[in-house]
Amino acid sequence: MTLAQTRQEHFGKDSHLLRNQIISEYLPYVKRIVNRIAVHLPATIEVDDLVNVGVIGLIQAIERYDPTRDNKFITYAVFRIKGAVLSELRSRDFLGRTTRRKIRDLEKAYLKLEQKLGREVSDEEVAKEMNMDLEQFYKVKRMSSISFVSFEELGYTSRSDSSSVPSSLSSGDADDALSLTAMKELKATIAKNIDLLPEKEKLVISLYYSEEMTMKEIGQVLNITESRVSQIHAQAIIHLRGKMRRDGMLED
């Protein structure tokens, strides 16, 4: 009997051995997810700590997965692993209030200049608009890649609110129609704004988030350096967050 068949028969049962087998089988997924996120993080963040958090998310997936539902275990596990890691990063608030404010100012500066000039703007133009030298500007721009869209920014003010939304979406048991409607609106807005991105930014976002390729893999596909992919990704995130703020989907 394969592990998949065993898992299907015994998922709800208390089997320590089975759980360890599944953790061992899916640990590479945990590490891949963490490494994709860690690319954007400061060196002060321990990757091993995040792997441990990701394993906790995997364990939660093992304990809560219902094989009678119409979704694959790996889909549910990835959702839980990512959720656990991102929740841990948000709780640490490693960006800090000052950095988050600079990132918001950066997004607004891009939006303001592009609307004013009717074209894509250069880093030098945005740095001048923000009264920054290029070294300061690039530091903030790099940090923008890890400025995750938090549920608090979307109007959810309590921890229970923010945790209930993803749980409801994953289980399909949400009674809160308003939350579901808001999330659907957010998804539609993001999709619309991705379509408006310059072609290279749109391609990087698609390969990174839809195809789940690493920055290095994307660089090989596009025949550019990993560093350049990271820059394009940061630029795309800035554009997307700026457009979402313009559309009223993010709070100032």
HUZIMO-V402457 format. One record per residue. N is the residue number from 1. RES is the residue in one small letter. PHI is phi in degrees with one decimal (999 if undefined). NEAR is the number of other C-alpha atoms within 10 Angstrom. Layout:
# HUZIMO-V402457
{{N:RES:PHI:NEAR} {N:RES:PHI:NEAR}}
This chain:
# HUZIMO-V402457
{{1:m:999:5} {2:t:-73.2:7} {3:l:-61.9:12} {4:a:-61.2:10} {5:q:-67.9:10} {6:t:-61.8:11} {7:r:-62.1:18} {8:q:-61.0:14} {9:e:-80.9:11} {10:h:-118.1:13} {11:f:-53.8:18} {12:g:-81.6:14} {13:k:-92.6:11} {14:d:-83.7:10} {15:s:-122.6:11} {16:h:-62.4:8} {17:l:-63.7:9} {18:l:-61.2:17} {19:r:-60.1:19} {20:n:-64.2:12} {21:q:-62.6:14} {22:i:-68.0:16} {23:i:-60.2:18} {24:s:-62.5:11} {25:e:-66.5:11} {26:y:-101.6:16} {27:l:-57.8:16} {28:p:-58.5:11} {29:y:-65.7:18} {30:v:-59.7:24} {31:k:-63.9:19} {32:r:-64.1:15} {33:i:-61.7:20} {34:v:-64.2:23} {35:n:-64.8:17} {36:r:-64.6:15} {37:i:-73.9:18} {38:a:-64.9:16} {39:v:-53.2:15} {40:h:-95.0:16} {41:l:-95.8:20} {42:p:-65.2:13} {43:a:-65.0:9} {44:t:-71.6:7} {45:i:-85.9:12} {46:e:-77.1:11} {47:v:-63.1:17} {48:d:-60.5:12} {49:d:-62.7:13} {50:l:-70.2:24} {51:v:-62.0:20} {52:n:-61.4:16} {53:v:-64.5:22} {54:g:-62.6:28} {55:v:-64.3:24} {56:i:-61.2:18} {57:g:-61.2:22} {58:l:-64.8:28} {59:i:-61.6:19} {60:q:-60.7:15} {61:a:-64.2:20} {62:i:-61.3:21} {63:e:-73.2:14} {64:r:-106.1:15} {65:y:-65.7:19} {66:d:-115.0:17} {67:p:-67.5:15} {68:t:-78.7:8} {69:r:-79.7:10} {70:d:-87.7:7} {71:n:-152.1:13} {72:k:-76.7:12} {73:f:-60.6:18} {74:i:-61.4:14} {75:t:-62.7:11} {76:y:-67.4:18} {77:a:-64.0:24} {78:v:-59.8:19} {79:f:-59.0:17} {80:r:-67.6:24} {81:i:-64.1:27} {82:k:-59.6:19} {83:g:-59.8:18} {84:a:-64.7:20} {85:v:-67.5:24} {86:l:-67.2:18} {87:s:-63.4:15} {88:e:-62.9:15} {89:l:-65.3:17} {90:r:-64.0:14} {91:s:-65.5:9} {92:r:-76.5:10} {93:d:47.6:11} {94:f:-70.0:14} {95:l:-70.6:18} {96:g:85.3:9} {97:r:-63.0:10} {98:t:-63.4:8} {99:t:-65.3:16} {100:r:-61.6:17} {101:r:-66.3:13} {102:k:-64.0:17} {103:i:-65.0:23} {104:r:-62.1:18} {105:d:-63.3:16} {106:l:-64.5:23} {107:e:-60.9:23} {108:k:-66.4:22} {109:a:-65.4:19} {110:y:-58.6:25} {111:l:-62.9:21} {112:k:-61.9:15} {113:l:-68.7:17} {114:e:-66.9:15} {115:q:-69.1:12} {116:k:-70.0:9} {117:l:-94.2:9} {118:g:67.5:9} {119:r:-159.3:9} {120:e:-67.8:12} {121:v:-111.7:14} {122:s:-85.9:11} {123:d:-60.0:15} {124:e:-62.8:13} {125:e:-66.4:13} {126:v:-70.1:22} {127:a:-60.3:19} {128:k:-63.9:13} {129:e:-60.3:14} {130:m:-92.7:16} {131:n:57.0:11} {132:m:-121.3:13} {133:d:-81.4:11} {134:l:-64.4:14} {135:e:-63.5:10} {136:q:-63.1:11} {137:f:-60.6:20} {138:y:-67.6:15} {139:k:-64.1:11} {140:v:-66.3:18} {141:k:-63.0:21} {142:r:-62.6:19} {143:m:-67.4:18} {144:s:-63.6:26} {145:s:-66.6:22} {146:i:-109.7:18} {147:s:-86.1:20} {148:f:-67.1:13} {149:v:-74.8:11} {150:s:-87.1:14} {151:f:-67.5:17} {152:e:-64.0:14} {153:e:-65.3:14} {154:l:-87.3:18} {155:g:105.8:14} {156:y:-92.6:15} {157:t:-101.2:11} {158:s:-115.2:10} {159:r:-62.1:10} {160:s:-67.0:9} {161:d:-62.9:14} {162:s:-68.9:17} {163:s:-81.9:14} {164:s:-74.2:14} {165:v:-63.9:18} {166:p:-63.8:19} {167:s:-63.0:15} {168:s:-64.9:15} {169:l:-66.3:13} {170:s:-75.6:15} {171:s:-90.2:14} {172:g:78.7:11} {173:d:-104.5:9} {174:a:-66.6:16} {175:d:-96.5:9} {176:d:-85.5:11} {177:a:-62.3:9} {178:l:-64.7:10} {179:s:-62.7:19} {180:l:-63.4:17} {181:t:-63.4:11} {182:a:-63.6:15} {183:m:-68.3:16} {184:k:-64.3:12} {185:e:-64.6:13} {186:l:-61.2:16} {187:k:-60.1:12} {188:a:-65.0:12} {189:t:-65.3:16} {190:i:-62.1:17} {191:a:-59.9:12} {192:k:-62.1:13} {193:n:-73.3:18} {194:i:-63.8:21} {195:d:-63.2:12} {196:l:-87.9:14} {197:l:-70.0:17} {198:p:-55.7:12} {199:e:-54.5:11} {200:k:-68.3:14} {201:e:-64.8:22} {202:k:-62.8:18} {203:l:-66.4:18} {204:v:-63.8:22} {205:i:-61.8:22} {206:s:-63.9:14} {207:l:-67.3:17} {208:y:-75.7:18} {209:y:-96.2:10} {210:s:-83.4:9} {211:e:-85.7:11} {212:e:56.7:15} {213:m:-85.8:18} {214:t:-80.8:20} {215:m:-59.7:21} {216:k:-64.1:15} {217:e:-64.4:16} {218:i:-64.0:21} {219:g:-59.2:18} {220:q:-67.6:13} {221:v:-67.0:11} {222:l:-90.5:13} {223:n:60.7:10} {224:i:-133.0:12} {225:t:-74.1:15} {226:e:-60.0:17} {227:s:-62.1:12} {228:r:-66.6:13} {229:v:-60.5:25} {230:s:-61.0:20} {231:q:-64.7:17} {232:i:-64.5:19} {233:h:-60.8:23} {234:a:-60.5:22} {235:q:-61.4:20} {236:a:-65.3:23} {237:i:-63.0:23} {238:i:-60.4:23} {239:h:-61.9:23} {240:l:-64.8:21} {241:r:-67.0:24} {242:g:-62.7:24} {243:k:-67.4:23} {244:m:-65.8:18} {245:r:-67.5:19} {246:r:-62.0:14} {247:d:-80.6:11} {248:g:79.7:11} {249:m:-87.7:19} {250:l:-122.1:19} {251:e:-84.1:11} {252:d:-80.4:11}}
